[in-house]
């Protein structure tokens, strides 16, 4: 037999609220106390620094273990919203808690939870098994749209630009706001 292919290395990253992945030419970036991983490619004159809440590495078994615990990822083309809908239909947990449960739907955090439910017009404390299929479809579609927007822009931007809301509501509708940018009502 010929040479064996090197074993795959898998890196599991959870950025948290302030993680970053920066790339630059060699010698441009300096490691900080928060740098958890440095990747260097001298042949490409490139260095990458990663800061994140969680950085683990291992083999394919790490990938399989992590993947087996995650729900459907709205960013993936092969995501099956029906599996998420079934989880909602069977659960008395609140819709807000279900959206935070990474074993149900992967990728949403607290900001997206608040913003998705605001846009869908669903109260976060409503039990999952009481929402309509149409309300769930709206939650799924909005989740897909906002996560895609976040991926494209590198930022959590949930306000639709065509709404032309005044500052400070140009990025988010309700998260970290005391009042609603649309109607002025108090956010509770």
Secondary structure, 3 states (H helix, E strand, C coil): CCCCCCCCCEEEEECCCCCEEEEEECCCCCCCCCCCEEEEEHHHCEEEEEECCEEEEECHHHHHHHHHCCCEECCCCCCCHHHHHHHHHHCCCEHHHHHHCCCCEECCCHHHHHHHHHHHCCCCCCEHHHCCHHHHHHHHHHHHHHHHHHHHHCCCCCCCHHHCCCCCCCCCCCCCCCECCCCCCECC
